[in-house]
Amino acid sequence: MSIVGLLLLGKVLEPLWGAKELLKFIFIVNLSTSACVFVTTIVLYYITQEETYLYTPVSGFYGVLSGLLVGIKQILPDQELNLFVLKISAKWIPSIVAFTSVVVSFFVKESISYLPIILFGIYMSWIYLRYFQRSLEVGLKGDPSDEFSFSSFFPVFLRYCFSQVILL
């Protein structure tokens, strides 16, 4: 599944970013996601003293795959994707993946080990694309557009709720 996902998503991003930038993105997102998951498991162990956090295998390529979805959100936000019978805008795919992963982890015990990888993959790729990726056309680092802000991952009604909570 990881190879198929990489081929499908990489086929969209590689012509726009170039092979070198795509490889750099995969390396940075995979390394930063793995580091965050490692730190999270160590912190959870020290808080709970449950050894299952130390021995549960938490690794995989799902962080990079979810990160590639964020790249597609950045480049093709208004592209309509046909997923079976649904037409979904590409800008909502990372959010749908994150929400679905959280919901599934409540019901399927084995899937909870993939949850931090997916969520950190989305977040780390957003940080890299938002602040560090060099754009050759403009000569700037990152993507400061409002369409790619972190709040753009949430539906409008949740953005309003979060802004009200922050103001309190």
DSSP file (Angstrom, degrees, kcal/mol; ACC not computed):
  #  RESIDUE AA STRUCTURE BP1 BP2  ACC     N-H-->O    O-->H-N    N-H-->O    O-->H-N    TCO  KAPPA ALPHA  PHI   PSI    X-CA   Y-CA   Z-CA
    1    1 A M     >        0   0    0      0, 0.0     4,-2.6     0, 0.0     5,-0.2   0.000 360.0 360.0 360.0 -38.3    0.0    0.0    0.0
    2    2 A S  H  >  +     0   0    0      2,-0.2     4,-2.5     1,-0.2     5,-0.2   0.911 360.0  47.2 -64.1 -42.1    2.9    2.4    0.8
    3    3 A I  H  > S+     0   0    0      2,-0.2     4,-2.5     1,-0.2    -1,-0.2   0.911 112.9  48.5 -67.1 -42.0    4.5    1.9   -2.6
    4    4 A V  H  > S+     0   0    0      2,-0.2     4,-2.6     1,-0.2     5,-0.2   0.925 113.0  48.5 -63.4 -44.1    1.2    2.3   -4.5
    5    5 A G  H  X S+     0   0    0     -4,-2.6     4,-2.7     1,-0.2     5,-0.4   0.909 111.7  49.3 -61.9 -42.3    0.5    5.5   -2.5
    6    6 A L  H  X S+     0   0    0     -4,-2.5     4,-2.5     1,-0.2     5,-0.3   0.911 112.4  48.1 -63.3 -42.7    4.0    6.9   -3.1
    7    7 A L  H  X S+     0   0    0     -4,-2.5     4,-1.5     2,-0.2    -2,-0.2   0.921 115.8  43.2 -64.5 -43.8    3.7    6.2   -6.8
    8    8 A L  H  X S+     0   0    0     -4,-2.6     4,-0.7     2,-0.2    -2,-0.2   0.939 122.4  36.5 -69.3 -47.0    0.2    7.8   -7.1
    9    9 A L  H >X S+     0   0    0     -4,-2.7     4,-1.9    -5,-0.2     3,-0.6   0.878 116.3  53.3 -75.3 -37.2    1.0   10.8   -5.0
   10   10 A G  H 3X S+     0   0    0     -4,-2.5     4,-2.9    -5,-0.4    -1,-0.2   0.829 100.3  62.6 -65.1 -31.5    4.5   11.2   -6.2
   11   11 A K  H 3< S+     0   0    0     -4,-1.5    -1,-0.2    -5,-0.3    -2,-0.2   0.811 108.7  42.4 -63.3 -29.5    3.3   11.2   -9.8
   12   12 A V  H << S+     0   0    0     -4,-0.7     4,-0.4    -3,-0.6    -2,-0.2   0.885 122.0  36.9 -81.9 -41.5    1.4   14.4   -9.0
   13   13 A L  H >X S+     0   0    0     -4,-1.9     4,-2.8     1,-0.2     3,-0.6   0.827 102.6  68.6 -85.0 -33.4    4.0   16.2   -7.0
   14   14 A E  H 3X S+     0   0    0     -4,-2.9     4,-2.5     1,-0.2    -1,-0.2   0.878  97.4  51.0 -60.9 -42.3    7.3   15.2   -8.7
   15   15 A P  H 34 S+     0   0    0      0, 0.0    -1,-0.2     0, 0.0    -2,-0.1   0.833 117.9  40.8 -64.3 -27.9    6.7   17.2  -12.0
   16   16 A L  H <4 S+     0   0    0     -3,-0.6    -2,-0.2    -4,-0.4    -3,-0.1   0.851 128.8  26.9 -87.4 -36.5    5.9   20.3   -9.9
   17   17 A W  H  < S-     0   0    0     -4,-2.8     4,-0.3     1,-0.1    -3,-0.2   0.785 105.7-122.5 -94.1 -32.1    8.6   20.0   -7.3
   18   18 A G     X  -     0   0    0     -4,-2.5     4,-2.1    -5,-0.4     5,-0.2  -0.098  28.6 -84.3  96.0 156.3   11.3   18.1   -9.1
   19   19 A A  H  > S+     0   0    0      1,-0.2     4,-2.3     2,-0.2     5,-0.2   0.880 126.0  52.6 -65.7 -39.5   12.8   14.7   -8.1
   20   20 A K  H  > S+     0   0    0      1,-0.2     4,-2.3     2,-0.2    -1,-0.2   0.925 111.6  45.0 -65.0 -44.6   15.4   16.3   -5.7
   21   21 A E  H  > S+     0   0    0     -4,-0.3     4,-2.7     2,-0.2    -1,-0.2   0.878 112.1  52.6 -68.0 -37.4   12.8   18.3   -3.8
   22   22 A L  H  X S+     0   0    0     -4,-2.1     4,-2.5     2,-0.2    -2,-0.2   0.923 111.3  46.5 -63.4 -43.6   10.4   15.3   -3.6
   23   23 A L  H  X S+     0   0    0     -4,-2.3     4,-2.4     2,-0.2    -2,-0.2   0.898 112.8  50.0 -64.6 -40.6   13.2   13.1   -2.1
   24   24 A K  H  X S+     0   0    0     -4,-2.3     4,-2.7     2,-0.2     5,-0.2   0.914 110.7  50.0 -62.9 -43.2   14.2   15.9    0.3
   25   25 A F  H  X S+     0   0    0     -4,-2.7     4,-2.7     2,-0.2     5,-0.3   0.929 111.1  48.4 -60.8 -46.9   10.5   16.3    1.4
   26   26 A I  H  X S+     0   0    0     -4,-2.5     4,-2.3     1,-0.2     5,-0.2   0.919 113.7  47.2 -61.3 -44.3   10.2   12.5    2.0
   27   27 A F  H  X S+     0   0    0     -4,-2.4     4,-2.5     2,-0.2     5,-0.2   0.941 115.3  44.1 -63.9 -48.2   13.4   12.4    4.0
   28   28 A I  H  X S+     0   0    0     -4,-2.7     4,-2.7     2,-0.2     5,-0.3   0.922 116.5  45.6 -65.5 -45.1   12.6   15.4    6.2
   29   29 A V  H  X S+     0   0    0     -4,-2.7     4,-2.4    -5,-0.2     5,-0.2   0.917 115.0  47.5 -66.7 -42.2    9.0   14.4    6.8
   30   30 A N  H  X S+     0   0    0     -4,-2.3     4,-2.2    -5,-0.3    -2,-0.2   0.927 115.5  44.8 -64.8 -44.3    9.9   10.8    7.6
   31   31 A L  H  X S+     0   0    0     -4,-2.5     4,-2.3    -5,-0.2    -2,-0.2   0.934 116.6  44.3 -66.0 -47.0   12.8   11.8    9.9
   32   32 A S  H  X S+     0   0    0     -4,-2.7     4,-2.2    -5,-0.2    -2,-0.2   0.878 114.1  50.1 -68.9 -36.8   10.8   14.5   11.8
   33   33 A T  H  X S+     0   0    0     -4,-2.4     4,-2.5    -5,-0.3     5,-0.2   0.928 111.5  48.3 -65.1 -44.7    7.7   12.3   12.1
   34   34 A S  H  X S+     0   0    0     -4,-2.2     4,-2.4    -5,-0.2    -2,-0.2   0.899 111.5  50.3 -62.8 -40.6    9.8    9.4   13.5
   35   35 A A  H  X S+     0   0    0     -4,-2.3     4,-2.5     2,-0.2    -1,-0.2   0.916 111.7  47.6 -64.0 -43.1   11.5   11.7   15.9
   36   36 A C  H  X S+     0   0    0     -4,-2.2     4,-2.4     2,-0.2    -2,-0.2   0.901 112.7  48.4 -65.7 -40.9    8.2   13.1   17.2
   37   37 A V  H  X S+     0   0    0     -4,-2.5     4,-2.4     2,-0.2    -1,-0.2   0.907 111.6  50.8 -65.8 -41.0    6.6    9.7   17.5
   38   38 A F  H  X S+     0   0    0     -4,-2.4     4,-2.1    -5,-0.2    -2,-0.2   0.945 112.2  45.6 -60.5 -49.4    9.7    8.5   19.4
   39   39 A V  H  X S+     0   0    0     -4,-2.5     4,-2.6     1,-0.2     5,-0.2   0.902 112.0  52.9 -62.0 -41.0    9.6   11.4   21.8
   40   40 A T  H  X S+     0   0    0     -4,-2.4     4,-2.7     1,-0.2    -1,-0.2   0.912 109.1  48.3 -61.9 -43.3    5.8   11.0   22.3
   41   41 A T  H  X S+     0   0    0     -4,-2.4     4,-2.0     2,-0.2    -1,-0.2   0.893 112.4  48.7 -66.6 -37.7    6.2    7.3   23.2
   42   42 A I  H  X S+     0   0    0     -4,-2.1     4,-2.4     2,-0.2    -2,-0.2   0.928 113.0  47.4 -66.3 -44.3    9.0    8.0   25.7
   43   43 A V  H  X S+     0   0    0     -4,-2.6     4,-2.2     1,-0.2    -2,-0.2   0.920 111.7  50.4 -63.3 -43.6    6.9   10.8   27.3
   44   44 A L  H  X S+     0   0    0     -4,-2.7     4,-2.6     1,-0.2     6,-0.4   0.879 109.8  51.4 -62.3 -37.2    3.9    8.6   27.5
   45   45 A Y  H  X S+     0   0    0     -4,-2.0     4,-3.2    -5,-0.2    -2,-0.2   0.944 110.7  47.1 -63.8 -46.9    5.9    5.9   29.1
   46   46 A Y  H  < S+     0   0    0     -4,-2.4    -2,-0.2     1,-0.2    -1,-0.2   0.839 115.8  46.0 -66.0 -31.5    7.3    8.3   31.7
   47   47 A I  H  < S+     0   0    0     -4,-2.2    -1,-0.2    -5,-0.2    -2,-0.2   0.928 128.8  22.6 -74.2 -45.7    3.8    9.6   32.5
   48   48 A T  H  < S-     0   0    0     -4,-2.6    -2,-0.2    -5,-0.2    -3,-0.2   0.681  86.6-139.8 -98.0 -19.9    2.0    6.3   32.7
   49   49 A Q     <  +     0   0    0     -4,-3.2     2,-0.6    -5,-0.3    -4,-0.1   0.727  52.9 143.9  60.6  23.9    4.8    3.9   33.5
   50   50 A E    >   -     0   0    0     -6,-0.4     3,-1.2    -5,-0.2     4,-0.3  -0.845  44.3-153.8 -94.2 122.1    3.2    1.4   31.1
   51   51 A E  T >> S+     0   0    0     -2,-0.6     4,-1.4     1,-0.3     3,-0.9   0.631  82.8  82.6 -72.3 -12.6    5.8   -0.6   29.2
   52   52 A T  H 3> S+     0   0    0      1,-0.3     4,-1.6     2,-0.2    -1,-0.3   0.826  84.6  60.6 -61.0 -29.6    3.5   -1.2   26.2
   53   53 A Y  H <4 S+     0   0    0     -3,-1.2    -1,-0.3     1,-0.2    -2,-0.2   0.836 106.4  46.8 -65.6 -30.5    4.5    2.2   25.0
   54   54 A L  H <4 S+     0   0    0     -3,-0.9    -1,-0.2    -4,-0.3    -2,-0.2   0.797 119.7  37.0 -79.4 -28.6    8.1    1.1   24.7
   55   55 A Y  H  < S+     0   0    0     -4,-1.4    -2,-0.2     2,-0.1    -1,-0.2   0.497  86.5 103.6-108.1  -4.9    7.4   -2.2   23.0
   56   56 A T  S  < S-     0   0    0     -4,-1.6     2,-0.5    -5,-0.2    -4,-0.0  -0.668  78.4-119.0 -77.0 125.5    4.5   -1.4   20.7
   57   57 A P        +     0   0    0      0, 0.0     2,-0.4     0, 0.0    -2,-0.1  -0.516  38.2 174.4 -68.8 120.1    5.9   -1.1   17.1
   58   58 A V        +     0   0    0     -2,-0.5     2,-0.3    56,-0.0   -17,-0.1  -0.794  33.1 100.9-128.4  88.3    5.3    2.4   15.9
   59   59 A S        +     0   0    0     -2,-0.4     2,-0.3   -22,-0.0     3,-0.1  -0.958  31.1 115.2-154.9 169.5    6.9    3.0   12.6
   60   60 A G        -     0   0    0     -2,-0.3     3,-0.4     1,-0.1     4,-0.2  -0.836  65.8 -87.0 147.7 176.6    5.9    3.1    9.0
   61   61 A F  S  > S+     0   0    0     -2,-0.3     4,-2.1     1,-0.2     3,-0.3   0.352  92.1  98.6 -97.8   1.9    5.6    5.1    5.8
   62   62 A Y  H  > S+     0   0    0      1,-0.2     4,-2.5     2,-0.2     5,-0.2   0.798  77.5  60.1 -65.4 -27.9    2.1    6.4    6.6
   63   63 A G  H  > S+     0   0    0     -3,-0.4     4,-1.9     2,-0.2    -1,-0.2   0.912 107.5  44.5 -64.0 -42.4    3.5    9.7    7.9
   64   64 A V  H  > S+     0   0    0     -3,-0.3     4,-2.5     2,-0.2    -2,-0.2   0.906 112.4  52.3 -68.2 -41.1    5.1   10.4    4.5
   65   65 A L  H  X S+     0   0    0     -4,-2.1     4,-1.4     1,-0.2    -2,-0.2   0.922 111.6  45.5 -62.3 -43.0    1.9    9.4    2.7
   66   66 A S  H  X S+     0   0    0     -4,-2.5     4,-1.2     1,-0.2    -1,-0.2   0.856 111.9  54.0 -68.2 -32.3   -0.2   11.7    4.8
   67   67 A G  H  X S+     0   0    0     -4,-1.9     4,-1.8     1,-0.2    -2,-0.2   0.878 103.5  54.8 -66.0 -37.9    2.4   14.4    4.3
   68   68 A L  H  X S+     0   0    0     -4,-2.5     4,-1.9     1,-0.2    -1,-0.2   0.839 103.2  57.1 -64.2 -31.7    2.2   13.9    0.5
   69   69 A L  H  X S+     0   0    0     -4,-1.4     4,-2.1     2,-0.2    -1,-0.2   0.868 104.3  52.0 -64.8 -35.6   -1.5   14.6    0.8
   70   70 A V  H  X S+     0   0    0     -4,-1.2     4,-2.1     2,-0.2    -2,-0.2   0.887 106.5  54.1 -66.6 -38.1   -0.7   17.9    2.5
   71   71 A G  H  X S+     0   0    0     -4,-1.8     4,-2.3     2,-0.2     5,-0.2   0.889 108.7  48.3 -61.2 -39.5    1.6   18.6   -0.5
   72   72 A I  H  X S+     0   0    0     -4,-1.9     4,-2.9     2,-0.2    -1,-0.2   0.883 108.2  54.8 -68.4 -37.5   -1.4   18.0   -2.8
   73   73 A K  H  < S+     0   0    0     -4,-2.1    -2,-0.2     1,-0.2    -1,-0.2   0.899 111.1  46.5 -58.9 -40.5   -3.5   20.3   -0.7
   74   74 A Q  H  < S+     0   0    0     -4,-2.1    -2,-0.2     2,-0.1    -1,-0.2   0.921 121.7  33.6 -68.8 -44.3   -1.0   23.0   -1.1
   75   75 A I  H  < S+     0   0    0     -4,-2.3    -2,-0.2     1,-0.2    -3,-0.2   0.898 132.9  23.2 -83.3 -41.9   -0.5   22.6   -4.9
   76   76 A L    ><  +     0   0    0     -4,-2.9     3,-1.1    -5,-0.2    14,-0.3  -0.486  68.2 152.3-123.8  60.5   -4.0   21.6   -6.1
   77   77 A P  T 3  S+     0   0    0      0, 0.0    14,-1.4     0, 0.0    15,-0.2   0.822  77.0  43.1 -66.0 -30.1   -6.4   22.9   -3.4
   78   78 A D  T 3  S+     0   0    0     12,-0.2     2,-0.3    -3,-0.1    -5,-0.1   0.409  83.5 120.7 -96.9   3.2   -9.4   23.3   -5.7
   79   79 A Q    <   -     0   0    0     -3,-1.1    11,-2.5    -6,-0.1     2,-0.5  -0.501  60.1-135.5 -68.8 129.4   -8.9   20.0   -7.6
   80   80 A E  E     -A   89   0A   0     -2,-0.3     2,-0.4     9,-0.2     9,-0.2  -0.770  19.2-160.3 -87.5 126.0  -12.0   17.7   -7.4
   81   81 A L  E     -A   88   0A   0      7,-3.1     7,-2.7    -2,-0.5     2,-0.8  -0.900  12.9-136.6-108.6 135.2  -11.0   14.1   -6.7
   82   82 A N  E     -A   87   0A   0     -2,-0.4     2,-0.7     5,-0.2     5,-0.2  -0.813  22.5-179.1 -91.6 109.7  -13.4   11.2   -7.4
   83   83 A L  E >   -A   86   0A   0      3,-2.8     3,-2.6    -2,-0.8     2,-0.7  -0.887  64.0 -63.0-111.1  99.5  -13.3    8.8   -4.5
   84   84 A F  T 3  S-     0   0    0     -2,-0.7    -2,-0.0     1,-0.3     0, 0.0  -0.485 121.0 -15.7  59.8-105.0  -15.6    6.0   -5.4
   85   85 A V  T 3  S+     0   0    0     -2,-0.7     2,-0.3    -3,-0.1    -1,-0.3   0.450 122.6  87.5-105.7  -2.8  -19.0    7.8   -5.6
   86   86 A L  E <   -A   83   0A   0     -3,-2.6    -3,-2.8     2,-0.0     2,-0.6  -0.741  62.6-148.4-101.6 144.8  -17.9   11.0   -3.8
   87   87 A K  E     +A   82   0A   0     -2,-0.3     2,-0.4    -5,-0.2    -5,-0.2  -0.960  26.8 178.8-108.2 117.8  -16.4   14.1   -5.2
   88   88 A I  E     -A   81   0A   0     -7,-2.7    -7,-3.1    -2,-0.6     2,-0.2  -0.957  30.2-118.2-124.9 137.2  -14.1   15.7   -2.7
   89   89 A S  E >   -A   80   0A   0     -2,-0.4     3,-1.8    -9,-0.2     4,-0.4  -0.489  25.0-126.0 -69.8 140.7  -11.9   18.8   -3.0
   90   90 A A  G >  S+     0   0    0    -11,-2.5     3,-0.9   -14,-0.3   -12,-0.2   0.755 105.1  69.0 -62.1 -25.0   -8.2   18.0   -2.6
   91   91 A K  G 3  S+     0   0    0    -14,-1.4     4,-0.3     1,-0.2    -1,-0.3   0.700 100.5  48.1 -69.5 -16.1   -7.9   20.6    0.2
   92   92 A W  G <> S+     0   0    0     -3,-1.8     4,-2.5   -15,-0.2    -1,-0.2   0.534  85.7  89.4 -99.3  -7.3  -10.0   18.4    2.5
   93   93 A I  H <> S+     0   0    0     -3,-0.9     4,-2.5    -4,-0.4     5,-0.2   0.921  87.7  47.4 -60.7 -48.4   -8.2   15.1    2.0
   94   94 A P  H  > S+     0   0    0      0, 0.0     4,-2.4     0, 0.0    -1,-0.2   0.907 114.3  48.6 -60.9 -38.1   -5.6   15.5    4.8
   95   95 A S  H  > S+     0   0    0     -4,-0.3     4,-2.7     2,-0.2    -2,-0.2   0.898 111.4  49.1 -66.3 -40.4   -8.3   16.6    7.2
   96   96 A I  H  X S+     0   0    0     -4,-2.5     4,-2.7     2,-0.2     5,-0.2   0.900 111.2  49.9 -65.8 -40.9  -10.5   13.6    6.3
   97   97 A V  H  X S+     0   0    0     -4,-2.5     4,-2.3    -5,-0.2    -2,-0.2   0.925 113.0  46.6 -63.1 -44.6   -7.6   11.2    6.7
   98   98 A A  H  X S+     0   0    0     -4,-2.4     4,-2.1    -5,-0.2    -2,-0.2   0.935 115.1  45.6 -63.9 -46.4   -6.8   12.6   10.1
   99   99 A F  H  X S+     0   0    0     -4,-2.7     4,-2.4     1,-0.2    -2,-0.2   0.923 113.9  48.5 -63.6 -44.9  -10.4   12.6   11.3
  100  100 A T  H  X S+     0   0    0     -4,-2.7     4,-2.8     1,-0.2     5,-0.2   0.895 110.2  52.3 -63.1 -40.2  -11.0    9.1    9.9
  101  101 A S  H  X S+     0   0    0     -4,-2.3     4,-1.9    -5,-0.2    -1,-0.2   0.905 110.6  47.5 -63.0 -41.5   -7.8    7.8   11.6
  102  102 A V  H  X S+     0   0    0     -4,-2.1     4,-0.7     2,-0.2    -2,-0.2   0.930 114.3  46.4 -65.4 -45.1   -8.9    9.2   15.0
  103  103 A V  H >X S+     0   0    0     -4,-2.4     3,-1.0     1,-0.2     4,-0.7   0.926 112.8  49.0 -64.1 -45.3  -12.4    7.7   14.7
  104  104 A V  H >X S+     0   0    0     -4,-2.8     4,-2.9     1,-0.2     3,-1.1   0.857 102.4  63.0 -63.8 -34.7  -11.1    4.3   13.6
  105  105 A S  H 3< S+     0   0    0     -4,-1.9    -1,-0.2     1,-0.3     7,-0.2   0.750  97.4  58.0 -65.4 -21.5   -8.6    4.2   16.5
  106  106 A F  H << S+     0   0    0     -3,-1.0    -1,-0.3    -4,-0.7    -2,-0.2   0.784 118.5  29.9 -73.3 -26.7  -11.5    4.3   18.9
  107  107 A F  H << S+     0   0    0     -3,-1.1     2,-0.6    -4,-0.7    -2,-0.2   0.734 116.9  53.2-106.8 -27.9  -12.9    1.1   17.5
  108  108 A V    ><  -     0   0    0     -4,-2.9     3,-1.0     1,-0.1     4,-0.5  -0.929  64.3-161.5-116.2 108.9   -9.9   -0.9   16.1
  109  109 A K  G >  S+     0   0    0     -2,-0.6     3,-1.1     1,-0.3     4,-0.3   0.847  87.5  56.4 -60.5 -38.0   -7.3   -1.4   18.8
  110  110 A E  G >  S+     0   0    0      1,-0.2     3,-0.9     2,-0.1    -1,-0.3   0.771  98.3  62.5 -67.1 -25.7   -4.5   -2.2   16.3
  111  111 A S  G X> S+     0   0    0     -3,-1.0     3,-1.2     1,-0.2     4,-0.8   0.650  82.1  79.3 -78.0 -13.1   -4.9    1.0   14.4
  112  112 A I  G <4 S+     0   0    0     -3,-1.1     3,-0.3    -4,-0.5    -1,-0.2   0.784  84.0  63.0 -66.6 -24.7   -4.0    3.2   17.3
  113  113 A S  G <4 S+     0   0    0     -3,-0.9     4,-0.4    -4,-0.3    -1,-0.3   0.750 104.1  48.5 -71.2 -21.0   -0.3    2.6   16.7
  114  114 A Y  T <> S+     0   0    0     -3,-1.2     4,-2.3    -4,-0.2    -1,-0.2   0.649  91.4  82.5 -88.2 -16.9   -0.6    4.3   13.3
  115  115 A L  H  X S+     0   0    0     -4,-0.8     4,-2.6    -3,-0.3     5,-0.3   0.918  90.6  45.7 -59.4 -50.0   -2.4    7.3   14.7
  116  116 A P  H  > S+     0   0    0      0, 0.0     4,-2.7     0, 0.0     5,-0.3   0.884 112.5  53.1 -62.2 -34.5    0.6    9.3   15.9
  117  117 A I  H  > S+     0   0    0     -4,-0.4     4,-2.0     2,-0.2    -2,-0.2   0.933 112.5  43.3 -64.5 -45.4    2.5    8.6   12.6
  118  118 A I  H  X S+     0   0    0     -4,-2.3     4,-2.1     2,-0.2    -1,-0.2   0.935 117.4  44.9 -66.9 -46.9   -0.4    9.9   10.5
  119  119 A L  H  X S+     0   0    0     -4,-2.6     4,-2.3     1,-0.2    -2,-0.2   0.918 116.0  45.2 -67.4 -43.5   -1.0   13.0   12.6
  120  120 A F  H  X S+     0   0    0     -4,-2.7     4,-3.2    -5,-0.3     5,-0.3   0.853 110.2  56.9 -67.4 -32.4    2.6   13.9   13.0
  121  121 A G  H  X S+     0   0    0     -4,-2.0     4,-1.8    -5,-0.3    -2,-0.2   0.913 109.5  44.8 -62.5 -42.4    3.1   13.3    9.3
  122  122 A I  H  X S+     0   0    0     -4,-2.1     4,-1.9     2,-0.2    -2,-0.2   0.937 118.0  43.7 -65.3 -46.3    0.4   15.8    8.4
  123  123 A Y  H  X S+     0   0    0     -4,-2.3     4,-2.4     2,-0.2    -2,-0.2   0.924 114.4  47.5 -69.0 -44.8    1.7   18.3   10.9
  124  124 A M  H  X S+     0   0    0     -4,-3.2     4,-2.3     1,-0.2    -1,-0.2   0.882 112.5  49.5 -66.3 -37.5    5.4   18.0   10.1
  125  125 A S  H  X S+     0   0    0     -4,-1.8     4,-2.8    -5,-0.3     5,-0.2   0.890 110.2  51.2 -68.6 -36.9    4.8   18.2    6.4
  126  126 A W  H  X S+     0   0    0     -4,-1.9     4,-2.9     2,-0.2     5,-0.3   0.931 110.1  49.8 -63.4 -43.7    2.7   21.3    6.9
  127  127 A I  H  X>S+     0   0    0     -4,-2.4     4,-2.3     2,-0.2     5,-0.5   0.929 113.6  45.9 -59.9 -45.2    5.5   22.9    9.0
  128  128 A Y  I  X>S+     0   0    0     -4,-2.3     5,-2.2     1,-0.2     4,-2.1   0.948 117.9  41.5 -63.8 -48.0    8.0   22.1    6.3
  129  129 A L  I  <5S+     0   0    0     -4,-2.8    14,-0.2     3,-0.2    -2,-0.2   0.859 117.9  47.5 -69.3 -34.6    5.9   23.3    3.4
  130  130 A R  I  <5S+     0   0    0     -4,-2.9    13,-1.1    12,-0.3    -1,-0.2   0.877 131.3  11.6 -73.9 -38.7    4.6   26.4    5.3
  131  131 A Y  I  <5S+     0   0    0     -4,-2.3    -3,-0.2    -5,-0.3    -2,-0.2   0.676 130.6  29.5-118.0 -21.8    8.0   27.6    6.6
  132  132 A F  I  <<S+     0   0    0     -4,-2.1    -3,-0.2    -5,-0.5     2,-0.2   0.727  77.0 104.9-121.5 -26.2   11.0   25.9    5.0
  133  133 A Q      < -     0   0    0     -5,-2.2     9,-3.5     8,-0.1     2,-0.4  -0.415  66.3-130.9 -66.6 128.4   10.4   24.7    1.4
  134  134 A R  B     -B  141   0B   0      7,-0.2     2,-0.6    -2,-0.2     7,-0.2  -0.666  12.7-146.6 -83.9 128.9   12.2   27.0   -1.0
  135  135 A S     >  -     0   0    0      5,-3.1     4,-2.3    -2,-0.4     5,-0.4  -0.853   4.8-161.5 -96.8 120.4   10.1   28.2   -3.9
  136  136 A L  T  4 S+     0   0    0     -2,-0.6    -1,-0.1     1,-0.2    -2,-0.0   0.849  87.0  54.5 -70.6 -34.5   12.1   28.6   -7.1
  137  137 A E  T  4 S+     0   0    0      1,-0.2    -1,-0.2     3,-0.1    -2,-0.0   0.918 124.0  23.2 -66.9 -43.2    9.6   30.9   -8.9
  138  138 A V  T  4 S-     0   0    0      2,-0.2    -2,-0.2     0, 0.0    -1,-0.2   0.736  95.3-131.8 -96.6 -26.9    9.3   33.4   -6.1
  139  139 A G     <  +     0   0    0     -4,-2.3     2,-0.2     1,-0.3    -3,-0.2   0.660  65.9 121.4  80.6  17.4   12.7   32.8   -4.4
  140  140 A L        -     0   0    0     -5,-0.4    -5,-3.1     2,-0.1     2,-0.5  -0.659  64.1-116.4-107.4 164.7   11.0   32.7   -0.9
  141  141 A K  B    S-B  134   0B   0     -7,-0.2    -7,-0.2    -2,-0.2    -8,-0.1  -0.871  73.4  -7.7 -99.0 134.3   10.9   30.1    1.7
  142  142 A G  S    S-     0   0    0     -9,-3.5   -11,-0.3    -2,-0.5   -12,-0.3  -0.091  82.0 -79.5  82.2-177.4    7.6   28.5    2.6
  143  143 A D        +     0   0    0    -13,-1.1    -1,-0.1   -14,-0.2     5,-0.1  -0.875  37.3 178.0-129.8  95.3    4.0   29.3    1.7
  144  144 A P        +     0   0    0      0, 0.0    -1,-0.1     0, 0.0     5,-0.1   0.344  37.0 130.0 -83.4   9.5    2.6   32.2    3.6
  145  145 A S    >   -     0   0    0      1,-0.1     3,-1.2     3,-0.1    -2,-0.1  -0.253  64.9-128.7 -67.1 150.1   -0.8   32.2    1.9
  146  146 A D  G >  S+     0   0    0      1,-0.2     3,-1.3     2,-0.2     6,-0.1   0.787 107.1  65.7 -66.5 -28.0   -4.0   32.2    3.9
  147  147 A E  G 3  S+     0   0    0      1,-0.3    -1,-0.2     4,-0.0    -2,-0.1   0.662 106.0  43.5 -69.1 -14.8   -5.3   29.2    1.9
  148  148 A F  G <  S+     0   0    0     -3,-1.2    -1,-0.3    -5,-0.1    -2,-0.2   0.142  84.3 125.0-117.1  18.9   -2.5   27.1    3.5
  149  149 A S  S X  S-     0   0    0     -3,-1.3     3,-1.3     1,-0.1     4,-0.2  -0.329  75.8-108.6 -70.8 162.0   -2.7   28.3    7.1
  150  150 A F  G >  S+     0   0    0      1,-0.3     3,-1.6     2,-0.2     4,-0.2   0.845 118.9  60.2 -63.5 -32.3   -3.1   25.7    9.7
  151  151 A S  G >  S+     0   0    0      1,-0.3     3,-1.6     2,-0.2    -1,-0.3   0.719  87.8  74.6 -67.8 -18.7   -6.7   26.7   10.3
  152  152 A S  G <  S+     0   0    0     -3,-1.3    -1,-0.3     1,-0.3    -2,-0.2   0.615  83.2  68.6 -70.0 -10.0   -7.5   25.9    6.7
  153  153 A F  G <  S+     0   0    0     -3,-1.6    -1,-0.3    -4,-0.2    -2,-0.2   0.629  95.4  67.2 -78.9 -13.5   -7.4   22.2    7.7
  154  154 A F  S <  S-     0   0    0     -3,-1.6     5,-0.1    -4,-0.2   -59,-0.0  -0.785  93.6-101.3-109.3 149.8  -10.5   22.7    9.7
  155  155 A P    >>  -     0   0    0      0, 0.0     4,-1.9     0, 0.0     3,-0.6  -0.237  41.7-104.2 -61.5 159.6  -14.1   23.4    8.5
  156  156 A V  H 3> S+     0   0    0      1,-0.3     4,-2.0     2,-0.2     5,-0.2   0.871 119.0  54.3 -58.4 -42.2  -15.2   27.0    8.8
  157  157 A F  H 3> S+     0   0    0      1,-0.2     4,-1.6     2,-0.2    -1,-0.3   0.845 109.5  48.5 -65.5 -31.7  -17.5   26.4   11.9
  158  158 A L  H <> S+     0   0    0     -3,-0.6     4,-2.8     2,-0.2    -1,-0.2   0.843 106.5  56.6 -74.2 -33.4  -14.5   24.8   13.8
  159  159 A R  H  X S+     0   0    0     -4,-1.9     4,-2.2     1,-0.2    -2,-0.2   0.918 108.3  48.0 -60.7 -42.0  -12.2   27.7   12.8
  160  160 A Y  H  X S+     0   0    0     -4,-2.0     4,-1.9     2,-0.2    -2,-0.2   0.913 111.7  49.6 -65.4 -42.9  -14.7   30.1   14.5
  161  161 A C  H  X S+     0   0    0     -4,-1.6     4,-2.1     1,-0.2    -2,-0.2   0.920 111.8  48.2 -62.6 -44.6  -15.0   27.9   17.6
  162  162 A F  H  X S+     0   0    0     -4,-2.8     4,-2.3     1,-0.2    -1,-0.2   0.894 110.0  51.9 -63.6 -39.8  -11.2   27.7   17.9
  163  163 A S  H  X S+     0   0    0     -4,-2.2     4,-1.7    -5,-0.2    -1,-0.2   0.873 110.2  49.4 -66.9 -34.2  -10.8   31.5   17.5
  164  164 A Q  H  X S+     0   0    0     -4,-1.9     4,-1.2     2,-0.2    -1,-0.2   0.886 110.8  49.3 -70.2 -38.4  -13.4   32.1   20.3
  165  165 A V  H  < S+     0   0    0     -4,-2.1     3,-0.3     1,-0.2    -2,-0.2   0.901 110.4  50.7 -66.4 -40.4  -11.6   29.7   22.6
  166  166 A I  H  < S+     0   0    0     -4,-2.3    -1,-0.2     1,-0.2    -2,-0.2   0.866 106.4  55.2 -65.6 -36.1   -8.3   31.4   22.0
  167  167 A L  H  <        0   0    0     -4,-1.7    -1,-0.2     1,-0.3    -2,-0.2   0.790 360.0 360.0 -68.4 -26.8   -9.8   34.8   22.7
  168  168 A L     <        0   0    0     -4,-1.2    -1,-0.3    -3,-0.3    -2,-0.2   0.503 360.0 360.0 -73.3 360.0  -11.0   33.6   26.1
